[in-house]
Amino acid sequence: MTTVADSSEDELLARFGPLLPYGARTLVGPGDDCAVLSAPDGRTVVTTDVLVQDRHFRLDWSDGRDVGWRAAVQNLADVAAMGAQPTALVVALVLPGSLPVTFVEDLARGLAQVCAPLGVGVVGGDLSGGRDVVVSVTALGDLNGRAPVLRSGARPGDVLAHVGVRGRSAAGLALLAAGIGRLDDELVAAYLRPVCPLVAGPAAAAAGATAMLDVSDGLVRDARRIAAASGVSLDLDDPAQTFGDELARLDAAARATGASARDWVLGGGEDHGLLATFPPDVRLPDGFRAIGRVGAGPAGTVTVAGQPPAVGAGGWDHFGPGSR
């Protein structure tokens, strides 16, 4: 088994570089001091995110493809949430010397599995040695002539809508943590390789979405971010009505782990669905379901069927209790 420590930086790059997609907007790709991208809109959407071993993924649960896939999706989801088309990723890696080189190659393949079908290039980055695996990704996107969809645009009377799955990633994590991941391979896959409806972001922007974000830390927690940024309140409908299909899908896993499917739907993170608000007279784009409404206040307040959400629906905080 060849490890990272057995290879020079140039040898590592030579092994995984050819596995990365070039991208439709790439004019100068990896290998120079900087990449060069075309930006027809004249504006660039930029976001960055980081994955840290044993905080965002575990090597006994995830292979390199899983980590690469997850790293791509969680960044591209943020670009889509602005209503933009993703164009490129820049990826920096911290790699322990004992890590097999095949893991790094598979990570590149995971990035490519997500990016290549979208015409998104992985156009550069950096390598460093370290104790744990760290993957830092910067994603770029193009607005295609539209205004960005911000978190701050929701207005009283707007419809609150969601596209994507709910609670499945949290359920998969719970199954893995309980040592019974084999109970439901589909839910485990939703945690290891989440799927974001990326094309729904630009579609929502074109339909007139007034606010939008990627639901990465839980539905209630991220809804509160829209409410605070927009100076409005949000009332979510009873999830038994809006997400009855998801609750039914999660029921067996919840019973097996002693958890609450409702809490997973309202508070589970990393499904990477999109939460958006639309004027009441707008026809929702394909895939979106109406799940609530925007009110006049108090600003930043989120309720569920008119009541404060349960504690278990609070969502994920990187620096909160249980995160360390």
CORSULGI-V870354 format. One record per backbone hydrogen bond with DSSP energy under -1.0 kcal/mol. NH is the residue of the N-H (numbers start at 1). CO is the residue of the C=O. E is the energy in kcal/mol with one decimal. If there is no record, write none. Layout:
BEGIN
NH_CO_E / NH_CO_E
END
This chain:
BEGIN
4_99_-2.3 / 5_97_-2.7 / 7_4_-1.7 / 12_8_-2.4 / 13_9_-2.5 / 14_10_-2.2 / 15_11_-1.3 / 16_12_-2.1 / 17_13_-2.6 / 19_16_-1.2 / 20_17_-1.7 / 24_119_-2.2 / 26_23_-1.1 / 27_36_-3.1 / 28_36_-2.0 / 36_28_-2.1 / 38_25_-2.7 / 42_39_-1.5 / 45_141_-2.6 / 47_139_-2.1 / 49_137_-2.3 / 51_135_-2.8 / 53_133_-2.5 / 54_57_-3.8 / 55_52_-2.1 / 56_52_-3.0 / 61_58_-1.4 / 62_58_-2.9 / 67_63_-1.9 / 68_64_-2.6 / 69_65_-2.7 / 70_66_-2.7 / 71_67_-2.5 / 72_68_-2.0 / 73_69_-2.7 / 74_70_-2.4 / 76_72_-2.8 / 77_73_-2.5 / 79_75_-1.4 / 80_76_-2.5 / 81_77_-2.0 / 82_79_-1.3 / 83_80_-2.1 / 84_79_-1.7 / 85_142_-3.0 / 87_140_-3.0 / 88_140_-1.4 / 89_121_-2.8 / 90_138_-2.7 / 91_124_-2.7 / 92_136_-3.2 / 93_126_-2.7 / 94_134_-2.5 / 95_128_-2.8 / 99_96_-1.4 / 101_2_-2.7 / 103_100_-1.1 / 105_101_-2.3 / 106_102_-2.5 / 107_103_-2.2 / 108_104_-2.0 / 109_105_-1.9 / 110_106_-2.5 / 111_107_-2.2 / 112_108_-2.3 / 113_109_-2.4 / 114_110_-1.3 / 115_111_-2.7 / 116_112_-2.3 / 118_115_-1.2 / 119_116_-1.6 / 120_115_-2.2 / 121_87_-2.0 / 122_21_-2.4 / 123_89_-2.2 / 126_91_-1.2 / 128_93_-1.9 / 130_95_-1.1 / 134_94_-1.7 / 135_51_-2.7 / 136_92_-3.0 / 137_49_-2.8 / 138_90_-2.9 / 139_47_-2.5 / 140_88_-2.7 / 141_45_-2.0 / 142_85_-2.6 / 146_143_-1.9 / 149_82_-2.2 / 157_294_-2.5 / 158_155_-2.5 / 159_278_-3.3 / 160_292_-2.1 / 161_276_-3.3 / 162_289_-2.2 / 163_274_-2.0 / 171_167_-1.9 / 172_168_-2.5 / 173_169_-2.4 / 174_170_-2.2 / 175_171_-2.2 / 176_172_-2.2 / 177_173_-2.8 / 178_174_-1.7 / 179_176_-1.3 / 180_175_-2.5 / 183_180_-2.4 / 184_181_-1.5 / 188_184_-1.9 / 189_185_-2.4 / 190_186_-1.6 / 191_187_-1.1 / 192_188_-2.7 / 193_189_-3.3 / 198_196_-2.4 / 200_197_-1.6 / 201_198_-1.4 / 203_199_-1.5 / 204_200_-2.3 / 205_201_-2.1 / 206_202_-2.5 / 207_203_-1.5 / 208_205_-1.1 / 209_204_-2.4 / 210_277_-2.7 / 213_275_-2.0 / 215_273_-3.0 / 216_214_-1.4 / 220_266_-2.6 / 222_218_-2.7 / 223_219_-2.3 / 224_220_-2.2 / 226_222_-1.5 / 227_223_-2.5 / 228_224_-2.6 / 229_225_-2.4 / 230_226_-2.4 / 232_227_-2.2 / 233_295_-1.4 / 234_301_-2.7 / 235_293_-2.4 / 236_303_-3.2 / 237_291_-3.3 / 241_238_-2.3 / 242_238_-1.8 / 243_239_-2.5 / 247_243_-2.5 / 248_244_-2.1 / 249_245_-1.8 / 250_246_-1.9 / 254_250_-2.5 / 255_251_-2.4 / 256_252_-2.1 / 257_253_-1.6 / 258_254_-1.1 / 259_254_-1.8 / 264_260_-1.9 / 265_261_-2.2 / 266_262_-2.5 / 267_263_-3.2 / 268_264_-1.8 / 270_216_-1.5 / 272_215_-1.5 / 274_163_-2.2 / 275_213_-2.6 / 276_161_-2.9 / 277_211_-2.2 / 278_159_-2.3 / 282_279_-2.0 / 288_285_-1.8 / 289_162_-2.5 / 291_160_-3.1 / 292_160_-1.2 / 293_235_-1.9 / 294_158_-2.4 / 295_233_-3.3 / 300_232_-2.7 / 301_298_-1.8 / 303_234_-2.4 / 304_307_-3.5 / 305_236_-4.0 / 307_304_-1.8 / 313_310_-1.9 / 314_311_-1.7 / 316_217_-2.4 / 320_317_-1.4 / 323_320_-1.9
END
